[in-house]
Amino acid sequence: MGNMAQVLEPLEVAQDAALRQSWREAYDAYAGLDPDGLSAEDLERYGEAAWWTGRLVQAIDVRQRAYRGYAADGQKRDAARVALRLSWDESGRGAFAVSHGWFANAQRLLEDEPEAIEHGYLALVRAINALFAEGDFPAAIAHFERAFELGRRFGDRDAQMLALVGKGRALVKSGEIDAGLELLDEATAAAVSGELQPYSSTIVYCMTISSCHDLGDYRRAAEWTDVANRWCDQLDVTGFPGACRVHRAEIMRFRGDLEAAEKVAMAACRELQDFERQITSGGFYEIGEIRRRLGDLAAAEEAYGKANELGSDPQPGLALLRLAEGKVGAAAAGITRSLEEAEQTPARLRRLPAQVEIAVAAGDLKTARAAAAEFESLVDSYTIGGRRAPAFEAIANLADGRIRLAEGDAAGAAQSLRQARDGWKDLGAPYEAAEARLLLALAFRRQGDEYAAKQELEAALGTFERIGARRDAERAGELLGRQQTTRTFLFTDIVGSTKLLESLGNEKWKKLLARHNAVVREQIVELGGEVAQQTGDGFFAVFVTPRSAIEAAIAIQRALDAEIVAPDVRIGAHTGAGFEEDGGTNRYGGEAVHLAARIGAAAGAGEILVSRETLDGSGSGLRLLESRAETAKGFEQPVDVISVDWR
């Protein structure tokens, strides 16, 4: 008897911990046991413990063992339940064929069984597929209603609330907003009360908060996010709860806590990993949004790229990033393509305001007006209690103000922008309110009211500085006349132009130079640069980001290399603060400009030479040849420069 007690004790510890949902303790206890000696029921608990402690691959392996155990004992309903959970696991990892196989297995096991709660969970999976994979809202609602009825009949509260939140999500997506929100709030209140299993609670929270974001109902989203994260923080688990933390990061960003939001989003993506590719990709998109506001454009691009790799459309953030880089053409092409592919209302509502901003920057006011009109129309059919969401109202006013400002209607712009500013202030969104203030200042300035303009600029600058939005703070400082601008300055120069002129003669040299100038100017403008000055055989260009400058330098060298005949060109770049000297052709001056020119002069034929400051702000993915120290005329210390491989 003593020996038997010793054998049973570790198993009893594991079972007790699993029943208490102390998943780390349960995992540690089960991991010390021989899985071949465990029952199918214990294997199922072991798999759950592995899942909640962030060990998805092991969870799948153990659940497969549980499935085989149930199937071997003829326990079809239990085997089907585990098969459905495996189907969900594989779907989250993006293994859709494997997921479908497990679903088909569950379906086959249940087809001859008397109706039971497992049929309700089968209906839930069918409903989720109809809602998200197929976009068939009536079919999804029908499956959710069947799942709810089976959950009610067999006393399964989790199935009922999952069906309720799913139906609410489907109603919202199909335009029945008020009815959908009523169901979402009911289901989420049940999750708050603690009557649901953790997994069900997580799904309920996620669907509710996602619906609130789609509707622009940020107040409701913030309320439920706070509740969800209090619940989530009480669980000593990792893995899928990272979804709650992604939503937390979104709300923190909305409230202006950008640096903390980035840390939370990064932690969420690490925690989610393979658990749910779609949510993880959304987490990386959120990181891109945060970094773009922080002004770290190279890091933002990396995050958008990761989101795209995992399956999310990185728009409209990526298009707005291109606009911030000065690449207006690329921004317009990106947002136009994304809108062509976005059919559902929530997706279009997220993209249309960006199209307005980009089209205004491009001087395409017809497209801007059309995008604003479509946004207004969609918002009018997407109301809560017969009223627009305050966030959508603020977005519409901001868009109208942008367009009126571009059209020269300063008074009309000021009216709309005041409403946008006040709307964002009421919602507690400091970045968006400061953005509206900056535009409002321009409207006041054009009306001749410099005092009012200065007030708005001071307030915008204070906000941008407080939340860490560096580039926006620079812009506000520029408009106040107080701040130099950080830019990347690039110089190009033909090597040996005098000898070429002597060997080719005047006429051939003029033709060659004209072609060279056209090629270089085209690459500068295409990649978001501004030609500040053109000399006889070189260019001085200014870029918003170091990455854009290096991309332009590479494009110039490659384009010239592709010409049948082209002179060798040296290119140098440096990133630093410059100031506008006058209103003439060459508007930029300062130490950074002079250093960029010196670096350009130090480059060899066909070389791209950049300063350490430029390279550090360029992100990853560049091929480098060598670094060296160059003595620059007028500078006491040698300059650390790096040669970039463009071939």
C-alpha positions in Angstrom: 0.0 0.0 0.0 2.9 2.4 0.8 4.5 1.8 -2.6 1.2 2.4 -4.4 0.7 5.7 -2.5 4.1 6.9 -3.6 3.3 6.0 -7.2 -0.1 7.8 -7.1 1.0 10.9 -5.3 2.6 12.7 -8.2 -0.4 12.0 -10.4 -2.8 13.2 -7.8 -0.7 16.4 -7.5 -1.0 16.9 -11.3 -4.7 16.2 -11.3 -5.4 18.6 -8.4 -3.4 21.4 -10.0 -5.2 20.9 -13.3 -8.6 21.1 -11.6 -7.5 24.3 -9.9 -6.2 25.6 -13.3 -2.8 26.1 -11.8 -1.3 25.2 -15.2 2.4 25.7 -14.5 2.2 23.5 -11.4 0.1 21.0 -13.4 2.6 21.0 -16.3 5.6 20.4 -14.0 3.8 17.5 -12.3 2.6 15.8 -15.5 6.1 16.4 -17.1 7.6 14.2 -14.4 5.3 11.3 -15.3 5.6 8.7 -18.0 3.0 9.7 -20.7 2.6 6.1 -21.7 1.1 5.4 -18.3 -1.4 8.2 -18.3 -5.1 7.8 -19.1 -6.6 9.7 -22.1 -8.3 12.0 -19.6 -5.0 12.8 -17.9 -3.3 13.3 -21.3 -6.0 15.8 -22.2 -5.3 17.7 -19.0 -1.5 17.5 -19.6 -2.0 18.9 -23.1 -4.1 21.8 -21.6 -1.3 22.5 -19.1 1.3 22.5 -21.9 -0.9 24.8 -24.0 -1.4 27.3 -21.2 2.4 27.4 -20.4 3.3 28.3 -24.0 4.4 24.9 -25.2 2.1 24.5 -28.3 4.1 21.8 -30.1 4.2 19.7 -27.0 0.5 20.4 -26.4 -0.4 19.1 -29.9 1.7 16.0 -29.4 0.1 15.2 -26.0 -3.4 15.9 -27.3 -2.8 13.6 -30.2 -2.0 10.9 -27.6 -5.2 11.7 -25.8 -7.2 11.5 -29.0 -5.7 8.0 -29.8 -6.5 6.9 -26.2 -10.2 8.0 -26.4 -10.6 6.5 -29.9 -9.1 3.2 -28.8 -11.5 3.0 -25.9 -14.5 3.8 -28.3 -15.1 7.1 -26.5 -16.1 8.9 -29.7 -17.5 12.1 -28.2 -14.3 12.6 -26.2 -12.1 11.9 -29.2 -14.2 14.3 -31.3 -13.7 17.0 -28.6 -10.0 16.6 -28.6 -10.0 16.5 -32.5 -11.8 19.9 -32.6 -9.2 21.4 -30.2 -6.4 20.1 -32.4 -8.2 21.6 -35.4 -8.1 25.0 -33.7 -4.5 24.6 -32.7 -3.4 23.8 -36.3 -5.5 26.6 -37.8 -3.8 29.1 -35.4 -0.4 27.9 -36.7 -1.6 28.4 -40.3 -1.6 24.6 -41.0 -5.1 24.8 -42.6 -5.0 21.4 -44.4 -4.1 19.7 -41.1 -6.8 21.7 -39.3 -9.4 20.6 -41.8 -8.3 17.0 -41.4 -8.9 17.1 -37.7 -12.3 18.9 -38.2 -13.3 16.2 -40.7 -12.3 13.5 -38.1 -14.4 15.1 -35.4 -17.3 15.4 -37.8 -17.1 11.7 -38.8 -16.9 10.6 -35.1 -20.0 12.5 -34.2 -22.2 11.7 -37.3 -23.7 8.5 -35.8 -23.7 9.7 -32.1 -26.8 10.9 -30.3 -26.9 14.7 -30.1 -24.6 16.0 -27.4 -22.7 19.2 -26.4 -19.8 18.1 -28.7 -22.2 18.7 -31.6 -22.5 22.3 -30.3 -18.7 22.8 -30.5 -18.8 21.3 -34.0 -21.4 24.0 -34.9 -19.1 26.6 -33.3 -16.2 25.7 -35.6 -18.5 25.7 -38.6 -19.7 29.1 -37.6 -16.2 30.5 -37.1 -15.2 29.2 -40.6 -18.3 30.8 -42.2 -17.7 34.1 -40.4 -14.0 34.6 -41.0 -12.9 32.3 -43.8 -16.0 32.6 -46.0 -17.6 35.9 -45.0 -21.0 34.2 -45.1 -22.7 36.0 -42.2 -26.2 34.4 -42.5 -24.6 30.9 -42.4 -22.4 31.9 -39.5 -25.4 33.2 -37.6 -27.4 30.0 -38.2 -24.5 27.8 -36.9 -24.0 30.1 -33.9 -27.7 29.8 -33.1 -27.5 26.0 -33.2 -24.5 26.0 -31.0 -26.2 28.2 -28.5 -29.3 26.0 -28.4 -27.2 22.9 -27.8 -25.2 24.7 -25.1 -28.5 25.7 -23.4 -29.9 22.2 -23.7 -26.9 20.5 -22.3 -26.1 23.1 -19.7 -22.7 24.2 -21.2 -22.3 27.9 -20.4 -19.1 28.2 -22.3 -20.7 27.0 -25.5 -23.6 29.4 -25.0 -21.4 32.5 -24.5 -19.1 31.6 -27.4 -22.1 31.2 -29.6 -23.5 34.5 -28.3 -20.3 36.5 -28.9 -19.8 34.9 -32.3 -23.4 35.8 -33.3 -22.8 39.4 -32.0 -19.6 39.7 -34.1 -21.5 38.4 -37.2 -24.3 40.9 -36.7 -21.9 43.8 -36.3 -20.1 42.7 -39.5 -23.4 42.5 -41.4 -24.5 45.9 -40.3 -26.9 45.1 -37.4 -24.7 47.1 -35.0 -27.0 47.7 -32.0 -28.2 44.1 -31.9 -24.7 42.8 -32.2 -23.3 45.0 -29.5 -26.0 43.9 -27.1 -25.0 40.2 -27.5 -21.3 41.1 -27.3 -21.8 43.0 -24.0 -23.9 40.1 -22.6 -21.2 37.5 -23.4 -18.4 39.6 -22.1 -20.2 40.3 -18.9 -20.4 36.5 -18.4 -16.6 36.2 -19.0 -16.0 39.0 -16.5 -18.0 37.2 -13.8 -15.6 34.2 -14.0 -18.2 31.7 -14.9 -16.4 30.6 -18.1 -13.2 28.6 -18.7 -10.1 30.7 -19.4 -9.9 29.7 -23.0 -13.6 30.7 -23.6 -13.1 34.0 -21.8 -10.1 34.9 -24.0 -12.1 34.2 -27.2 -15.0 36.3 -25.9 -12.8 39.3 -25.0 -11.0 39.1 -28.3 -14.1 39.1 -30.4 -15.8 41.9 -28.4 -12.8 44.2 -28.5 -12.2 43.6 -32.2 -15.8 44.5 -32.9 -15.4 47.8 -30.9 -12.3 48.7 -32.9 -14.1 48.0 -36.2 -16.9 50.4 -35.1 -14.6 53.2 -33.9 -16.1 52.7 -30.4 -12.9 53.2 -28.6 -14.5 54.0 -25.2 -16.2 50.6 -25.1 -13.0 48.9 -26.4 -10.9 50.6 -23.7 -13.4 49.6 -20.9 -13.4 45.9 -22.0 -9.7 45.9 -22.6 -9.0 47.1 -19.0 -11.3 44.3 -17.7 -9.7 41.7 -20.0 -6.2 42.6 -18.9 -7.0 42.5 -15.2 -8.4 39.0 -15.7 -5.4 38.0 -17.9 -2.8 39.3 -15.4 -4.3 37.1 -12.7 -3.5 34.0 -14.8 -0.1 32.6 -14.4 0.0 31.5 -18.1 1.6 32.4 -21.4 0.6 31.8 -25.0 -2.8 32.8 -26.4 -3.6 35.4 -23.7 -1.0 37.5 -25.6 -4.1 38.5 -27.7 -5.4 40.5 -24.7 -2.0 42.2 -24.5 -2.1 43.2 -28.2 -5.4 45.0 -27.4 -3.8 46.5 -24.4 -1.0 47.9 -26.6 -3.6 49.4 -29.0 -5.4 51.2 -26.1 -2.1 52.4 -24.6 -1.1 53.8 -28.0 -4.5 55.5 -28.3 -3.9 57.1 -24.9 -0.5 58.4 -25.9 1.7 56.0 -23.9 3.7 55.1 -26.9 7.0 53.7 -25.5 5.2 51.5 -22.9 2.7 50.3 -25.7 5.6 49.2 -27.8 7.0 47.1 -25.0 3.6 45.5 -24.3 3.1 44.7 -28.0 6.6 43.2 -28.3 6.0 41.0 -25.3 2.6 40.0 -26.7 4.1 38.9 -30.0 6.8 36.9 -28.2 4.1 35.3 -26.1 1.8 34.4 -28.9 4.5 33.1 -31.3 2.9 30.2 -33.1 -0.4 30.2 -31.2 -2.3 32.4 -33.6 -0.6 33.7 -36.7 -3.4 36.2 -37.5 -3.3 37.8 -34.0 0.5 37.8 -34.0 0.6 39.6 -37.3 -1.9 42.1 -35.9 0.5 42.6 -33.0 3.4 43.4 -35.4 1.2 45.8 -37.3 0.4 47.5 -34.0 4.2 47.7 -33.3 4.6 49.4 -36.7 1.9 51.9 -35.9 3.5 52.8 -32.5 7.0 53.1 -34.1 5.7 55.3 -36.9 4.2 57.7 -34.3 7.5 57.6 -32.4 9.2 58.7 -35.6 11.4 55.5 -35.9 10.5 54.9 -39.5 13.1 52.2 -40.2 12.0 50.1 -37.2 8.3 50.7 -38.2 9.0 49.3 -41.7 10.5 46.2 -40.2 7.4 45.6 -38.0 5.0 46.2 -41.0 7.2 43.7 -43.0 6.8 41.1 -40.2 3.0 41.7 -40.2 2.9 41.2 -43.9 5.0 38.0 -43.7 2.5 36.5 -41.1 -0.5 37.3 -43.3 -1.8 40.8 -42.4 -2.1 43.6 -45.0 0.3 46.2 -43.6 -2.0 49.0 -44.8 -2.8 51.8 -44.3 0.3 52.1 -42.0 2.8 51.3 -44.6 1.4 53.8 -47.1 1.5 56.5 -44.3 5.1 55.5 -43.6 6.0 56.0 -47.3 4.3 59.4 -47.0 6.4 60.3 -44.0 9.5 59.3 -46.0 8.4 61.7 -48.7 7.6 58.9 -51.2 4.2 60.3 -52.2 3.9 58.2 -55.4 4.7 55.0 -53.5 2.2 55.9 -50.8 -0.6 56.6 -53.3 0.1 53.4 -55.1 0.1 51.4 -51.9 -3.1 52.7 -50.5 -4.9 52.6 -53.8 -4.0 48.9 -54.3 -5.0 48.1 -50.7 -8.4 49.7 -51.2 -9.0 47.8 -54.4 -8.6 44.6 -52.4 -10.5 45.7 -49.3 -14.2 44.8 -49.7 -15.5 44.7 -46.2 -16.6 47.9 -44.5 -14.2 47.8 -41.5 -11.2 47.4 -43.8 -12.3 50.3 -46.0 -13.0 52.5 -43.0 -9.4 52.0 -41.8 -7.9 52.8 -45.2 -10.0 55.7 -46.6 -8.7 58.4 -44.1 -5.2 57.5 -45.1 -6.1 57.9 -48.8 -7.4 61.4 -48.0 -4.1 62.4 -46.4 -2.0 60.9 -49.1 -4.1 62.3 -52.0 -3.9 65.8 -50.4 -0.1 65.5 -50.2 -0.1 64.5 -53.9 -2.3 67.5 -54.9 -5.0 65.0 -56.0 -8.0 66.7 -54.4 -10.5 64.9 -56.5 -9.4 61.5 -55.1 -9.2 63.0 -51.6 -12.8 64.3 -51.9 -14.1 60.9 -53.2 -12.4 59.0 -50.4 -13.8 61.4 -47.8 -17.3 61.1 -49.3 -17.1 57.3 -49.2 -15.9 57.4 -45.6 -18.9 59.6 -44.6 -21.3 57.3 -46.4 -19.9 54.2 -44.7 -20.0 55.8 -41.3 -23.6 56.9 -41.8 -24.6 53.2 -42.3 -22.4 52.0 -39.4 -23.9 53.8 -36.4 -24.4 52.9 -32.8 -27.8 53.9 -31.4 -28.4 55.9 -34.6 -25.3 58.0 -34.0 -21.8 58.0 -35.4 -19.0 56.8 -33.1 -17.2 59.8 -31.8 -13.9 58.5 -33.2 -15.4 58.3 -36.7 -16.8 61.8 -36.4 -13.4 63.1 -35.4 -11.7 61.3 -38.4 -14.3 62.7 -40.8 -13.8 66.2 -39.5 -10.0 65.9 -39.8 -10.3 64.6 -43.4 -12.6 67.5 -44.3 -10.2 70.0 -42.7 -7.3 68.6 -44.6 -9.1 69.0 -47.9 -10.5 72.5 -47.2 -7.0 73.6 -46.2 -5.6 72.3 -49.5 -8.4 74.0 -51.4 -7.6 77.4 -49.8 -10.8 77.5 -47.6 -9.0 78.4 -44.4 -12.2 79.4 -42.5 -14.0 76.2 -43.4 -10.9 74.2 -42.6 -10.6 75.8 -39.2 -14.2 74.9 -38.4 -13.7 71.2 -39.2 -10.3 71.0 -37.6 -11.6 72.5 -34.3 -14.3 69.8 -34.2 -11.7 67.1 -34.9 -9.4 68.5 -32.1 -12.2 68.6 -29.6 -13.5 65.2 -30.6 -10.1 63.6 -30.0 -9.6 65.5 -26.8 -12.9 64.1 -25.5 -11.8 60.6 -26.4 -8.5 61.0 -24.6 -6.4 60.5 -27.8 -3.5 63.0 -27.4 -1.6 62.2 -30.6 -4.6 62.5 -32.8 -5.7 65.8 -31.0 -2.2 67.2 -31.5 -2.3 66.2 -35.2 -5.5 68.2 -35.6 -4.0 71.1 -33.7 -1.1 71.3 -36.0 -3.4 71.5 -39.1 -5.6 74.0 -37.3 -2.6 76.2 -36.6 -2.0 76.3 -40.4 -5.6 77.3 -41.0 -5.4 80.1 -38.4 -2.1 81.3 -39.9 -3.6 81.5 -43.4 -6.4 83.6 -41.9 -3.8 86.0 -40.5 -4.4 85.0 -36.8 -0.8 84.3 -35.8 -1.6 84.4 -32.1 -4.2 81.6 -32.3 -1.8 79.6 -34.6 1.0 79.9 -32.0 -1.3 78.7 -29.3 -2.2 75.5 -31.2 1.4 74.9 -32.2 2.6 75.3 -28.6 0.0 72.8 -27.4 0.8 70.3 -30.2 4.5 70.6 -29.6 4.0 70.0 -25.9 2.0 66.9 -26.6 4.3 65.5 -29.2 7.3 66.0 -26.9 5.5 64.4 -23.9 4.5 61.2 -25.7 7.8 60.9 -27.6 6.5 61.6 -31.2 9.9 63.0 -32.3 9.3 63.8 -35.9 5.9 65.4 -35.2 7.6 67.5 -32.5 10.2 68.6 -35.0 7.5 69.6 -37.4 5.7 71.7 -34.8 9.0 73.2 -33.7 9.8 74.2 -37.3 6.4 75.9 -37.7 7.1 77.8 -34.5 10.5 78.8 -36.0 12.4 77.3 -33.0 13.9 74.1 -34.3 16.3 72.8 -36.8 15.2 69.8 -38.7 16.9 66.4 -38.7 17.3 65.2 -42.3 19.6 63.1 -44.3 21.7 65.2 -46.8 23.1 63.5 -49.9 25.6 64.8 -52.4 26.4 63.2 -55.8 29.3 64.2 -58.0 30.7 63.0 -61.4 34.2 61.7 -61.1 36.7 63.1 -63.6 34.2 65.4 -65.4 37.0 67.7 -66.7 38.8 64.8 -68.5 35.4 63.5 -69.9 34.6 66.9 -71.3 38.1 67.0 -73.0 37.7 63.5 -74.5 34.1 63.8 -75.6 33.9 67.4 -76.7 31.2 69.9 -75.8 28.2 68.4 -77.7 28.6 64.8 -76.6 29.4 65.9 -73.1 26.1 68.0 -73.0 24.1 65.0 -74.1 25.8 62.7 -71.6 25.3 65.2 -68.8 21.7 65.8 -69.6 21.0 62.1 -69.5 22.9 61.7 -66.2 21.0 64.6 -64.7 17.6 63.1 -65.7 18.5 59.7 -64.3 19.8 61.0 -61.0 16.9 63.4 -60.5 14.4 60.7 -61.3 15.8 58.4 -58.6 15.9 61.1 -56.0 12.3 62.2 -56.5 11.0 58.6 -56.8 12.5 57.7 -53.4 11.1 60.7 -51.6 14.0 63.1 -51.8 14.0 66.8 -52.5 16.6 68.3 -54.9 17.9 71.2 -52.9 20.5 72.3 -55.4 21.9 71.1 -58.7 25.4 72.1 -59.8 26.9 71.5 -63.2 27.6 67.8 -62.6 26.2 67.0 -59.2 23.2 67.1 -56.9 22.5 68.1 -53.4 19.4 66.3 -52.2 17.5 66.1 -48.8 15.6 63.1 -47.5 13.3 62.6 -44.5 14.8 59.3 -43.5 18.3 57.8 -43.8 16.9 54.7 -45.3 15.3 56.6 -48.2 18.6 58.4 -48.9 20.6 55.1 -49.0 17.9 53.5 -51.2 18.1 56.5 -53.6 22.0 56.3 -53.7 21.8 52.6 -54.5 19.1 53.3 -57.2 21.2 56.0 -58.7 24.3 53.8 -59.0 22.3 50.9 -60.4 20.4 53.1 -62.9 23.7 54.7 -64.2 25.3 51.3 -64.4 22.5 50.1 -66.6 23.1 52.9 -69.1 25.1 52.1 -72.2 27.5 55.0 -71.4 27.5 56.9 -68.1 30.1 58.6 -66.0 31.3 57.3 -62.7 29.6 59.0 -59.8 30.5 59.2 -56.1 27.8 59.7 -53.5 28.0 60.7 -49.8 25.4 61.0 -47.1 25.1 62.2 -43.6 22.2 62.6 -41.1 21.9 65.5 -38.8 20.2 68.8 -38.0 20.0 71.5 -40.7 18.3 74.8 -41.0 16.7 76.7 -43.8 19.0 79.5 -44.8 16.8 81.4 -47.2 13.9 80.9 -49.6 16.1 80.3 -52.6 17.1 77.1 -54.4 19.5 75.9 -51.7 17.4 76.2 -48.5 19.4 74.0 -46.2 22.6 74.8 -44.3 24.5 74.0 -41.2 27.2 71.7 -40.0 25.4 68.5 -41.1 25.2 69.7 -44.7 28.9 70.6 -44.8 29.8 67.2 -43.4 27.6 65.4 -46.0 29.5 67.3 -48.7 32.8 66.3 -47.2 31.8 62.7 -47.1 30.7 62.9 -50.7 34.1 64.3 -51.7 35.8 61.4 -49.9 34.0 58.7 -51.8 35.7 56.9 -54.7 34.4 56.4 -58.2 31.2 54.4 -58.1 31.1 54.4 -54.3 28.4 55.2 -51.8 29.9 56.5 -48.6 27.6 57.2 -45.5 28.2 58.4 -42.0 27.6 56.2 -39.0 24.6 58.3 -38.1 23.0 57.6 -41.4 23.7 53.9 -41.2 22.4 53.6 -37.7 19.0 55.1 -38.7 18.6 52.9 -41.8 17.5 49.6 -40.3 18.7 46.2 -41.4 19.2 44.5 -44.7 22.0 46.6 -46.2 25.2 45.0 -47.6 28.3 46.8 -46.4 31.8 46.8 -47.8 34.1 48.5 -45.3 34.2 51.1 -42.7 37.0 53.7 -42.3 37.9 57.0 -40.8 38.1 60.0 -43.1 39.6 63.4 -42.3 37.0 66.0 -43.2 38.1 69.6 -43.9 36.8 71.9 -41.2 36.2 69.1 -38.7 38.7 68.4 -35.9 38.0 64.7 -35.4 38.1 62.0 -38.2 34.7 60.9 -39.4 33.6 57.3 -39.2 32.2 56.4 -42.6 30.9 53.1 -44.2 30.9 52.0 -47.8 27.6 50.6 -49.0 27.6 47.7 -51.5 25.1 48.6 -54.3 26.0 45.8 -56.7 
